[in-house]
Amino acid sequence: MTKPPTIHLVDSGAGGKGKSLFTLATAHYCETKSYYIQLIDADRATYNVKRHYPDAIATVLSEVEYQALDAVWHSVEQAKSVLVNLPGGAHESVANWLERDGLLDMPLDNGQSVCFIKWFLCDPTEQSLVLLKQSLATDAQSANRMLHVMVKNEFLGTDLQWQSCAQMVEADVDLQAAIKAGRLLEMKFPKFPPYERNKFYQSGWTFATALKLPKELEAEMPNPHLRFERLEQQRIATFLKKTNHELELLGLWNETLTLDEAKANGLLSKTNQLGNHKNSKGFDKSSDKQLQMKTSN
């Protein structure tokens, strides 16, 4: 029996909290681990994730358009874990989708249950904590299947502000109850330097492409419209290293099926694989071997 898939939902109470960047950084982490996953972009306001990963599935989520999320379930039926970039404040729509179709009680054909993890992007304000609690309350009935992670976007506040936020979390009865019950975990999302961040968004590349050495990049793109200098690449690599470390500490991806395991089980599809397109080059198309990340020393 293969490992059970997990549906990873990237949410926030409002826009501008870093959902797209977190999704892209997590997608890169999955590439470095050769995980067998499907990337889905449901944030139609920007479709930033789809722009960097053209083979990501673009969907629309609203109060009446639940069918768009059926692509999520179709992916887990193929034993793929799924990483979904949601529009801000989508927790009620997602909860309605889960309740309408009874998906929390619906096993896969092999009898396995699907787990749900919501990565909730926050800034260090009281309002952000209120929105997090609203998401926890919305998913209260599915608490045994829906784990929340408070993702503290350090770019959105100073160290002093985050210290104040930590004190608010410690003093909040509802959040402490969720933490003690194992329903809520916390992680830091490190700062990504603004210049490199803006340049990265301008490129439309994946992080793997942005980190390629000039000769490697020119071999793929004879006339690249831009390139990252080695010091810029080092800043990107440092940001990714810190993000990967935070994800590793949680251990929530440890049971994810890998490409090699999927291939051994006859599950590997030639379509809709994360990074399997000409722009990102996250995985080699012919052999599925992961390209090694190149950074300066």
C-alpha positions, 0 to 999 in steps of 0.5 A: 500500500502506498503512503496516504496523500495529503492536501496542503492548503495555503490560506490567509485571512486577506491578500498580501500575506505572502501566500504565493511566495510561500507556495512557490518556496514550498514547491521548490522544497518539494522539488528538492525532495522529488515528491510526487505532488500536484500544484494547484493555483486557485487564486484567480486574482493573480495566478502568480503560482501558475505563472511560475509553474505553467503546468500547475492546474488553475482553478476558480473557487467561489461560494458557488463554484466548488467544482473547481476543487474537484481537481484536488480530489482527482489528484489524490485519487492518483496517490498524489499529495496536493499543494493548493494556493488559495485566494485570501479568506477562502476557509469558508468556501473550502469548508463548504466544499468539504462538507457538501461532498463529505470528503472528510469521511470519504476514503480512497479506493484502497481504504486510506484516508486523506489528511488536510493541512492548512498553512495559514499566512499571518502578519504580527497583528491582532487582526491576523490572529483573529482571522486565524481563529476564524479559520480554526473555528470554521474547521472545528468539526473536522479538527481531527483531519484538518491541521493548521500551521500558523506561518509567521511571515517575518517580512511583514513585521519587525522582531519587536512586533513578532515578539509582541505577537508571540505574547498575544498568542500565549495570552489567547485562550482559544489559540493555546487550546488549539496548540495543546490539542495538537490542532495548531503548529507554528513556523517562521517564514523567513524574509526574502530580500525585496529586490530579489523578490521583485526580480524573481516575480518579474522573471516568471521562473522557478527558484531552480531556474533562478539559481542556475549558473550563467552557462547553464541558463544560456544553454536553456535560454540563449537570450535570457531576458534577465539573470541573477548575479551570484550575490543575488543567487546567494541571497535566494539560496539563503532564503530557501535554506531557511525555509526548508529548515523550517519545513523540515522541523515540522516534519509534515512532508515526511510521509509524502510519496516520492517520484521513485516510489510512485514509479515503482508503484506504476503511478507516475504520469507524464502529465501534471508533475510538479516542475515537468515543463520547459520553463521550470526544469525542476525535473528532467523530462526524460528521466525524472532526475532532479537537477541539482541546485547550483549556488555560489559559495 
